């Protein structure tokens, strides 16, 4: 009887070790819509806050183009608001009624001690994905304009593409 108890303990220990190894490769990502068809991911640990901002609360900055919506007063600081739809050239795909929404979904991201707010079409949920399932070869899937912003991609259960954005590129674009 004591042998069967010992075997169970060893078996449980092996299962726990396997689960720990699998969990090391799991990472949480915030999933959102860049436009009505494009699903995008950002590392969830970099998300500081998700805001619903009235467009009237964003102070436009002259001659900054469509990519920079302006600045927003956030936690006693000025937060630059970037329209990811314009940055990736997907704003024209949106319904014009969506462009005139009263509130904008904005993801506040921290990277190397700096914060930016990224305006997106819609926020979906948080996914836990195995980083070993990420595909790095993107040249055939994305335009040359987008490639610097893409870290890789995942394929979900419905065979849909989930694009992982490269934070360093988002904070360094010009």
C-alpha angles and dihedrals in degrees: 000000000000090000092059091050090050091049091052091051092050092046092050089049091053092048090049090051092050092048090049091052091050092047092054089070096046118102132177120236132187108233120208141160118255088188134341092291108027120084115196136187135212125181106268093218089065094054108102098176144339114229135192102211127188108232089229089063092063114090108217117227113219119244095008095117129228095299094068110056093185139257130313130199105246127167092338090307135095110251118200110228115212122192104222090191091064093039089059096037095244101117092096090062092062125095108256090233087063091054089058097051116140094228129040123210106232128186114206110212129190119209124167092342095309128109131212131175116225117201111214138180097243139341115229115179146286118287128196109215135177108245090212087068092061117113115217102187104091106150095103095046104047136045121255088250092059101039096086089058097049121091093178141291143253130212113224128212092272089054091250122147118248110194118209113211123220108236095201090059093047091054094044104044119121 
